[in-house]
Structures are given as C-alpha cells and as structure tokens.
Amino acid sequence: MKVRKSLRSMKSKPGAQVVRRRGVVFVVNKKNPRFKARQG
C-alpha cells in the first residue's frame, strides 16, 4: 500500500473505490490490488 498526499491519480484508475475508515481515506482497487493507497 502506498501512502500519498493526494489520491487524485489513484481515484481515476478503473475499479478504484474511495473508502473512509476511522477518519483515514483509502483507495481500494479490487480489479488491480497493486493500486491500494492511503492518504497521509
């Protein structure tokens, strides 16, 4: 999982879902799990 300041490029990938858990924003990608990311 990558930690990034901005998730804009990760959101645009096909299959990406923006999830908020415990106040932290994650991008989860079921189609291509390499593109998981967390904002921080």
BELFEN-V741654 format. One record per residue. N is the residue number from 1. RES is the residue in one small letter. PSI is psi in degrees with one decimal (NA if undefined). OMEGA is omega in whole degrees, -180 to 180 (none if undefined). BURIAL is + if it has 9 or more other C-alpha atoms within 8 Angstrom, else -. Layout:
BEGIN
n | res | psi | omega | burial
N | RES | PSI | OMEGA | BURIAL
N | RES | PSI | OMEGA | BURIAL
END
This chain:
BEGIN
n | res | psi | omega | burial
1 | m | 133.9 | 179 | -
2 | k | 146.1 | 173 | -
3 | v | 121.5 | -173 | -
4 | r | 153.2 | 176 | +
5 | k | -40.9 | -178 | -
6 | s | 136.2 | -178 | -
7 | l | 11.9 | -174 | +
8 | r | -42.2 | -178 | -
9 | s | -28.0 | 180 | -
10 | m | -32.1 | -179 | +
11 | k | -30.9 | -172 | +
12 | s | -8.7 | -179 | -
13 | k | 147.7 | 180 | -
14 | p | 136.3 | 179 | -
15 | g | 5.5 | -176 | -
16 | a | 138.6 | 176 | +
17 | q | 135.1 | 177 | -
18 | v | 123.4 | -176 | +
19 | v | 140.3 | 177 | -
20 | r | 119.2 | -180 | -
21 | r | 124.0 | 178 | -
22 | r | 38.4 | 177 | -
23 | g | 4.7 | 179 | -
24 | v | 136.5 | -178 | +
25 | v | 125.9 | 178 | +
26 | f | 153.7 | 167 | +
27 | v | 121.5 | -179 | +
28 | v | 135.7 | -178 | +
29 | n | 107.5 | -179 | +
30 | k | -34.8 | -178 | -
31 | k | -42.2 | -177 | -
32 | n | 87.4 | -172 | -
33 | p | -7.4 | 176 | -
34 | r | -25.2 | -173 | -
35 | f | 44.3 | 173 | +
36 | k | 143.3 | -179 | +
37 | a | 157.9 | 178 | +
38 | r | 142.5 | 180 | +
39 | q | 134.7 | -180 | +
40 | g | NA | none | -
END
